[in-house]
Amino acid sequence: MDGVTVDDIEEHISEYGSAILRKVKDGSYQPLPVKGVYIPKENGAKRALGIPVVRDHIVQQMILNILDPIYRPSLFRL
């Protein structure tokens, strides 16, 4: 985990966003390992979750914003 919070990013969003975008575009972006946690299910079992760092979540959202309008129409035709 990188220890960066949403508040840290909000303080410097322009610089942070530009740096992430530059790394994604030039192919040097590398996601960090997710934080593994377990949450209880109603049946008593536990469900494994992987929580990404804020930076990786931002990149995931950027990719979703690009791909969603492209693929959503074809998904509804299934």
N, CA, C and O of each residue as an XYZ file, in Angstrom:
312
protein
N       0.847     -1.168      0.000
C       0.000      0.000      0.000
C       0.898      1.239      0.000
O       1.966      1.253      0.613
N       0.444      2.262     -0.694
C       1.282      3.448     -0.851
C       1.012      4.532      0.189
O       1.765      5.503      0.256
N      -0.036      4.401      1.003
C      -0.325      5.378      2.046
C      -0.933      6.677      1.556
O      -1.152      7.586      2.356
N      -1.214      6.792      0.265
C      -1.792      8.017     -0.296
C      -3.302      7.969     -0.097
O      -3.948      6.966     -0.402
N      -3.861      9.069      0.420
C      -5.295      9.145      0.664
C      -5.978      9.988     -0.408
O      -5.321     10.668     -1.196
N      -7.292      9.930     -0.420
C      -8.067     10.764     -1.341
C      -7.774     12.234     -1.065
O      -7.646     13.025     -2.000
N      -7.666     12.608      0.209
C      -7.356     13.998      0.562
C      -6.007     14.432     -0.005
O      -5.870     15.554     -0.493
N      -5.012     13.546      0.057
C      -3.691     13.864     -0.509
C      -3.809     14.174     -1.996
O      -3.209     15.128     -2.492
N      -4.578     13.369     -2.693
C      -4.724     13.542     -4.135
C      -5.511     14.805     -4.452
O      -5.157     15.546     -5.368
N      -6.583     15.054     -3.692
C      -7.406     16.238     -3.951
C      -6.603     17.525     -3.815
O      -6.870     18.497     -4.521
N      -5.632     17.544     -2.926
C      -4.806     18.741     -2.729
C      -3.964     19.058     -3.962
O      -3.649     20.221     -4.214
N      -3.600     18.037     -4.726
C      -2.706     18.213     -5.876
C      -3.256     17.474     -7.093
O      -2.507     16.807     -7.807
N      -4.556     17.589     -7.332
C      -5.214     16.776     -8.350
C      -4.649     16.995     -9.753
O      -4.502     16.032    -10.506
N      -4.333     18.224    -10.115
C      -3.821     18.481    -11.468
C      -2.500     17.769    -11.707
O      -2.322     17.092    -12.720
N      -1.576     17.928    -10.766
C      -0.263     17.298    -10.918
C      -0.387     15.778    -10.860
O       0.225     15.063    -11.654
N      -1.179     15.298     -9.916
C      -1.329     13.862     -9.727
C      -1.985     13.222    -10.950
O      -1.528     12.193    -11.448
N      -3.062     13.848    -11.423
C      -3.758     13.330    -12.597
C      -2.876     13.324    -13.826
O      -2.884     12.365    -14.597
N      -2.113     14.394    -14.013
C      -1.205     14.474    -15.166
C      -0.141     13.386    -15.106
O       0.187     12.771    -16.121
N       0.396     13.153    -13.913
C       1.440     12.139    -13.760
C       0.892     10.740    -14.054
O       1.542      9.948    -14.736
N      -0.293     10.443    -13.543
C      -0.899      9.131    -13.797
C      -1.173      8.957    -15.287
O      -0.841      7.924    -15.868
N      -1.773      9.959    -15.895
C      -2.106      9.882    -17.318
C      -0.856      9.698    -18.174
O      -0.861      8.911    -19.120
N       0.207     10.416    -17.846
C       1.464     10.298    -18.590
C       2.000      8.862    -18.494
O       2.438      8.291    -19.494
N       1.964      8.283    -17.287
C       2.464      6.917    -17.116
C       1.603      5.900    -17.867
O       2.126      4.951    -18.452
N       0.286      6.100    -17.850
C      -0.593      5.187    -18.586
C      -0.295      5.280    -20.080
O      -0.181      4.258    -20.758
N      -0.170      6.504    -20.593
C       0.074      6.699    -22.026
C       1.415      6.140    -22.479
O       1.509      5.566    -23.564
N       2.463      6.300    -21.659
C       3.779      5.828    -22.107
C       4.053      4.368    -21.731
O       5.126      3.834    -22.016
N       3.072      3.732    -21.088
C       3.203      2.311    -20.778
C       4.002      1.992    -19.535
O       4.300      0.825    -19.280
N       4.358      2.999    -18.753
C       5.170      2.745    -17.565
C       4.338      2.579    -16.292
O       4.892      2.318    -15.224
N       3.028      2.727    -16.393
C       2.174      2.597    -15.210
C       2.150      1.151    -14.736
O       1.925      0.239    -15.531
N       2.377      0.941    -13.462
C       2.318     -0.385    -12.862
C       1.416     -0.320    -11.634
O       1.713      0.424    -10.699
N       0.329     -1.077    -11.613
C      -0.528     -1.071    -10.425
C       0.187     -1.712     -9.241
O       1.053     -2.573     -9.404
N      -0.194     -1.275     -8.059
C       0.361     -1.847     -6.836
C      -0.476     -3.053     -6.415
O      -1.619     -3.191     -6.850
N       0.079     -3.925     -5.576
C      -0.725     -5.049     -5.083
C      -1.933     -4.533     -4.300
O      -1.870     -3.487     -3.654
N      -3.026     -5.279     -4.370
C      -4.222     -4.892     -3.629
C      -4.089     -5.315     -2.171
O      -3.313     -6.209     -1.833
N      -4.862     -4.654     -1.318
C      -4.919     -5.031      0.094
C      -5.990     -6.107      0.226
O      -7.149     -5.878     -0.121
N      -5.613     -7.263      0.719
C      -6.564     -8.359      0.865
C      -7.299     -8.280      2.192
O      -6.677     -8.163      3.248
N      -8.609     -8.342      2.136
C      -9.441     -8.370      3.345
C     -10.523     -9.430      3.155
O     -10.843     -9.820      2.032
N     -11.071     -9.879      4.258
C     -12.173    -10.832      4.226
C     -13.363    -10.224      4.942
O     -13.228     -9.656      6.026
N     -14.540    -10.350      4.323
C     -15.753     -9.870      4.969
C     -16.680    -11.063      5.179
O     -16.740    -11.963      4.341
N     -17.406    -11.069      6.302
C     -18.286    -12.208      6.573
C     -19.523    -12.199      5.676
O     -20.076    -11.144      5.363
N     -19.939    -13.390      5.276
C     -21.174    -13.553      4.511
C     -22.269    -14.021      5.474
O     -21.981    -14.465      6.585
N     -23.515    -13.918      5.039
C     -24.635    -14.306      5.899
C     -24.573    -15.766      6.331
O     -25.031    -16.111      7.420
N     -24.012    -16.621      5.488
C     -23.962    -18.051      5.812
C     -22.776    -18.420      6.704
O     -22.539    -19.601      6.958
N     -22.033    -17.426      7.178
C     -20.902    -17.673      8.061
C     -19.568    -17.788      7.343
O     -18.515    -17.703      7.973
N     -19.602    -17.980      6.039
C     -18.357    -18.036      5.266
C     -17.782    -16.626      5.133
O     -18.431    -15.639      5.479
N     -16.580    -16.557      4.636
C     -15.956    -15.252      4.424
C     -15.709    -15.040      2.943
O     -15.391    -15.972      2.206
N     -15.862    -13.801      2.528
C     -15.652    -13.427      1.129
C     -14.357    -12.632      1.027
O     -14.157    -11.668      1.766
N     -13.486    -13.030      0.122
C     -12.219    -12.325     -0.078
C     -12.437    -11.104     -0.963
O     -13.118    -11.179     -1.985
N     -11.858     -9.992     -0.563
C     -11.901     -8.765     -1.358
C     -10.486     -8.255     -1.546
O      -9.636     -8.412     -0.669
N     -10.240     -7.646     -2.693
C      -8.975     -6.970     -2.948
C      -9.237     -5.483     -3.083
O      -9.944     -5.062     -3.998
N      -8.684     -4.688     -2.194
C      -8.909     -3.248     -2.186
C      -7.712     -2.560     -2.850
O      -6.598     -2.633     -2.332
N      -7.928     -1.890     -3.995
C      -6.805     -1.205     -4.650
C      -6.453      0.101     -3.939
O      -7.283      0.680     -3.239
N      -5.224      0.552     -4.127
C      -4.844      1.874     -3.624
C      -5.612      2.921     -4.433
O      -6.116      2.628     -5.517
N      -5.697      4.130     -3.903
C      -6.488      5.192     -4.529
C      -6.050      5.426     -5.972
O      -6.890      5.565     -6.861
N      -4.762      5.468     -6.204
C      -4.233      5.729     -7.548
C      -4.715      4.681     -8.544
O      -5.094      5.021     -9.665
N      -4.703      3.412     -8.146
C      -5.148      2.347     -9.045
C      -6.653      2.423     -9.274
O      -7.138      2.122    -10.365
N      -7.378      2.823     -8.254
C      -8.826      2.990     -8.415
C      -9.119      4.111     -9.415
O     -10.051      4.004    -10.213
N      -8.337      5.172     -9.373
C      -8.497      6.275    -10.333
C      -8.264      5.765    -11.754
O      -9.031      6.089    -12.661
N      -7.222      4.980    -11.953
C      -6.921      4.441    -13.283
C      -8.045      3.510    -13.742
O      -8.449      3.554    -14.904
N      -8.549      2.676    -12.842
C      -9.666      1.802    -13.193
C     -10.870      2.619    -13.646
O     -11.535      2.266    -14.620
N     -11.148      3.710    -12.940
C     -12.289      4.552    -13.296
C     -12.057      5.251    -14.638
O     -12.988      5.397    -15.431
N     -10.818      5.684    -14.895
C     -10.497      6.311    -16.180
C     -10.761      5.335    -17.327
O     -11.347      5.701    -18.346
N     -10.326      4.100    -17.149
C     -10.513      3.085    -18.187
C     -11.997      2.783    -18.372
O     -12.467      2.643    -19.501
N     -12.734      2.683    -17.269
C     -14.177      2.462    -17.360
C     -14.855      3.589    -18.127
O     -15.722      3.336    -18.964
N     -14.472      4.824    -17.851
C     -15.078      5.974    -18.528
C     -14.830      5.950    -20.036
O     -15.643      6.457    -20.809
N     -13.718      5.367    -20.450
C     -13.407      5.267    -21.879
C     -14.133      4.080    -22.516
O     -14.726      4.215    -23.587
N     -14.087      2.928    -21.862
C     -14.618      1.706    -22.461
C     -16.132      1.550    -22.341
O     -16.754      0.934    -23.206
N     -16.727      2.087    -21.297
C     -18.159      1.902    -21.072
C     -19.014      2.369    -22.249
O     -19.874      1.614    -22.701
N     -18.810      3.591    -22.765
C     -19.655      4.005    -23.885
C     -19.433      3.175    -25.156
O     -20.317      3.095    -26.009
N     -18.271      2.569    -25.275
C     -17.970      1.756    -26.453
C     -18.677      0.405    -26.377
O     -19.280     -0.037    -27.355
N     -18.606     -0.248    -25.223
C     -19.102     -1.614    -25.102
C     -20.503     -1.746    -24.526
O     -21.141     -2.779    -24.729
N     -21.004     -0.749    -23.821
C     -22.327     -0.852    -23.201
C     -23.429     -1.176    -24.215
O     -24.250     -2.051    -23.939
N     -23.484     -0.515    -25.366
C     -24.563     -0.847    -26.317
C     -24.566     -2.318    -26.739
O     -25.632     -2.920    -26.867
N     -23.396     -2.895    -26.952
C     -23.355     -4.295    -27.381
C     -23.706     -5.240    -26.237
O     -24.209     -6.335    -26.488
N     -23.459     -4.856    -25.006
C     -23.806     -5.710    -23.873
C     -25.313     -5.829    -23.713
O     -25.817     -6.875    -23.306
N     -26.027     -4.771    -24.031
C     -27.477     -4.810    -23.885
C     -28.154     -5.566    -25.019
O     -29.340     -5.880    -24.920
N     -27.436     -5.861    -26.084
C     -28.005     -6.632    -27.190
C     -27.958     -8.132    -26.930
O     -28.573     -8.902    -27.669
N     -27.255     -8.555    -25.914
C     -27.109    -10.000    -25.637
C     -28.393    -10.623    -25.168
O     -28.434    -11.823    -24.895
